[in-house]
Amino acid sequence: MKVLVPIKRVVDYNVKVRVKSDNTDVDLNNLKMSINPFCEIAVEEAIRLKEAGIATEIIAVSIGEKACQEQIRTALALGADRGIHIETDGNSQPLAIAKLLAKIVKEEQPQIVLLGKQSIDGDNNQTGQMLAALTNMPQGTFASMVKVDGDSVQVTREVDGGLVTLQLSLPAVITTDLRLNEPRRASVPNIMKAKRKPIAVKTPEELGVNVSGSLEVLKVDKPATRDAGVMVNSVDELIEKLRTQAKVI
């Protein structure tokens, strides 16, 4: 079984982002970049499938500038077998990403495509669903459990009312949620081995995909500053402030 794992390069979740002075975008200069946390979960789940003897090959694919190869190497160090880098300028929009991934799916013919449910920069939560539609594959989103059984896979997903378990015929697209697993860290020997694993470089032109977007970012603002809290000495004082200042009671 071949598993394809798309990963995205994003600002590390521990880093506080800054907005550019002209409000055109987020300032990425001198910021630590990492694999999107939901993509890390997808990589970990693919590795567990391989360790269980279910998956035979894991392919990590990333779309973006040349620096994305750093995140592909991280996935290779974690346990992926080879990488594919689709080199583009800047951030592509979800539909363009889904179209590029659909081309890779057609070439590689994976039985499972495992990807994060969303990225922590755009928060669009669209690529997995679009990819499933473009490839006519069944999809299981927000997965908190994945269990492969022969030519099908059971996906337990989180919904507002609790949990729903779906049975999907393979090949299938699965997007991962936070509670699926706890990603591991790469060991130093595996980091060294990852340097020798192959990364194929492709372009959108080679794949026949137009990545020009139809959406334009007009302005990026930092969150509004929140006023500091006020300490009160008693319940009566709290009620008085809620009544006269906040005017909520």
C-alpha positions in Angstrom: 0.0 0.0 0.0 1.3 3.4 -1.0 0.4 6.4 1.2 0.8 10.0 -0.1 1.2 12.7 2.6 1.0 16.3 1.5 2.7 18.7 3.9 2.8 22.5 4.2 5.6 24.8 5.3 4.2 27.3 7.9 5.4 29.6 10.6 6.2 27.4 13.7 3.2 27.4 16.0 5.3 28.6 18.9 6.3 31.8 17.1 4.5 35.0 17.5 3.8 36.4 14.0 4.2 40.0 12.9 2.3 42.0 10.3 4.3 43.9 7.7 4.3 47.7 8.2 2.4 48.2 5.0 -0.3 45.6 6.1 0.1 43.6 2.9 1.0 40.3 4.6 2.7 38.5 7.5 6.4 39.3 7.9 8.2 36.0 7.5 11.8 37.4 7.8 13.9 35.5 10.4 11.0 33.4 11.6 11.3 29.7 12.3 9.3 27.6 9.8 8.0 24.1 10.4 5.7 21.5 9.1 2.1 22.4 9.7 1.0 20.7 12.9 -1.9 18.9 11.3 0.4 17.7 8.6 2.8 16.3 11.3 -0.1 14.2 12.5 -0.7 12.9 9.0 3.0 12.0 8.7 2.9 10.2 12.0 -0.2 8.2 11.1 1.4 7.1 7.8 4.5 6.0 9.7 2.3 4.0 12.1 0.6 2.3 9.2 4.0 1.3 7.8 5.2 0.1 11.2 2.0 -2.1 11.4 2.9 -3.7 8.1 0.0 -2.1 6.3 1.7 0.6 4.2 4.8 -0.2 2.1 5.8 3.2 0.9 5.3 6.8 2.2 5.6 9.7 -0.2 5.8 13.3 1.3 4.8 16.0 -1.1 5.0 19.8 -0.6 4.0 22.8 -2.7 5.8 26.1 -2.6 9.2 27.8 -2.8 12.5 25.9 -2.7 12.7 26.2 1.1 9.8 23.7 1.3 12.4 21.0 0.8 13.5 21.6 4.4 10.1 20.3 5.6 10.2 17.4 3.1 13.6 16.4 4.6 12.0 16.5 8.1 9.2 14.2 6.9 11.9 11.9 5.4 13.7 11.9 8.7 10.5 10.9 10.5 10.0 7.9 8.3 8.8 8.9 4.8 10.6 7.0 2.0 10.8 9.7 -0.7 9.7 13.2 -1.4 8.1 15.3 -4.2 8.5 19.0 -4.3 6.3 21.1 -6.6 8.1 24.4 -6.8 6.0 27.5 -7.0 6.4 31.2 -6.2 4.6 32.3 -3.1 1.6 30.6 -1.5 -0.9 28.9 -3.8 -4.6 28.9 -3.1 -6.4 25.7 -1.9 -7.9 24.9 -5.3 -4.6 25.2 -7.1 -3.0 23.0 -4.5 -5.8 20.4 -4.8 -5.3 20.4 -8.6 -1.6 19.9 -8.3 -2.1 17.1 -5.7 -4.6 15.5 -8.1 -2.0 15.3 -10.7 0.4 13.6 -8.3 -2.3 11.2 -7.2 -2.8 10.2 -10.9 0.9 9.6 -11.3 1.6 7.8 -8.0 -1.8 5.9 -7.6 -1.7 5.9 -3.7 -4.3 3.9 -1.8 -4.5 6.5 0.9 -3.9 10.3 0.8 -3.4 11.5 4.4 -3.3 15.3 4.9 -3.9 17.7 7.7 -7.5 19.0 8.0 -6.2 22.6 7.6 -3.1 24.7 7.8 -2.5 27.1 10.7 -1.8 30.1 8.4 -4.8 30.2 6.1 -7.1 28.0 8.2 -9.2 27.4 5.0 -10.0 23.7 5.6 -10.6 23.2 1.9 -7.7 21.3 0.2 -8.7 17.8 1.3 -12.3 18.1 0.3 -11.4 19.6 -3.1 -8.8 16.9 -3.7 -11.4 14.2 -3.0 -13.8 15.9 -5.5 -11.2 16.2 -8.2 -10.0 12.6 -7.9 -13.5 11.2 -7.3 -12.2 9.5 -4.1 -14.3 9.0 -0.9 -13.2 11.2 2.0 -13.1 11.0 5.7 -12.4 14.4 7.3 -11.4 15.4 10.9 -10.2 11.9 11.6 -9.6 10.9 15.2 -9.1 7.2 14.4 -8.0 5.4 11.2 -8.2 1.7 10.8 -7.4 -0.1 7.5 -9.2 -3.3 6.9 -8.3 -5.0 3.6 -9.5 -2.8 0.7 -11.4 -0.4 2.9 -10.7 1.9 5.8 -12.7 2.9 8.9 -12.4 6.6 9.8 -13.8 7.9 13.1 -14.5 11.6 12.8 -15.4 14.3 15.2 -18.8 16.1 14.8 -20.7 18.5 17.0 -22.8 15.7 18.5 -19.9 13.3 19.2 -18.2 10.8 16.9 -19.2 9.3 13.6 -17.4 6.2 12.1 -17.4 5.9 8.3 -16.2 3.0 6.1 -14.5 4.1 2.9 -13.5 2.1 -0.1 -9.8 2.5 -1.0 -8.3 4.6 -2.5 -9.5 7.4 -0.2 -8.6 10.9 1.1 -8.4 11.3 4.9 -7.8 14.6 6.7 -6.4 14.4 10.2 -7.5 16.0 13.5 -5.6 16.8 16.6 -6.7 13.7 18.6 -5.6 11.2 16.0 -2.1 10.7 17.4 1.0 12.4 19.0 3.7 13.1 16.4 7.2 11.8 17.2 10.5 13.7 16.9 13.2 12.7 14.4 16.4 11.1 15.8 19.8 12.3 14.8 20.7 9.1 12.8 17.4 9.4 10.9 18.1 13.0 10.1 21.4 12.0 8.6 19.8 9.2 6.6 17.1 11.6 5.3 19.8 13.5 3.4 20.3 10.5 1.1 16.6 10.0 0.4 15.4 11.2 -3.0 13.3 14.4 -3.6 11.8 14.8 -7.1 11.3 18.4 -8.1 8.4 19.2 -10.4 6.8 22.5 -11.6 3.1 23.3 -12.2 3.9 23.7 -15.9 5.1 20.1 -16.1 1.9 19.0 -14.4 -0.3 21.2 -16.6 -1.8 23.2 -13.8 -2.4 26.9 -13.7 -1.8 28.1 -10.2 -2.8 31.7 -10.6 -5.3 32.6 -8.0 -8.7 34.3 -8.2 -8.5 35.7 -4.7 -6.6 38.8 -3.6 -5.6 39.7 -0.1 -6.5 43.3 0.4 -5.2 43.9 3.9 -3.7 42.0 6.9 -4.2 43.4 10.4 -2.9 42.2 13.7 -5.6 41.3 16.3 -7.1 44.2 18.2 -5.4 45.0 21.5 -7.5 43.8 24.5 -7.9 46.0 27.5 -6.3 44.8 30.7 -8.6 43.2 33.3 -9.8 45.0 36.4 -9.4 43.5 39.9 -12.4 43.9 42.2 -12.6 43.5 45.9 -16.0 42.0 46.3 -18.9 40.5 44.5 -20.9 43.6 45.1 -18.3 45.7 43.4 -18.2 43.3 40.4 -22.0 43.5 40.0 -21.8 47.3 40.1 -19.1 47.5 37.4 -21.0 45.0 35.2 -24.1 47.2 35.6 -22.7 50.7 35.3 -19.5 50.2 33.1 -19.9 47.1 31.1 -23.7 47.5 31.0 -24.3 43.8 30.6 -26.8 43.4 33.5 
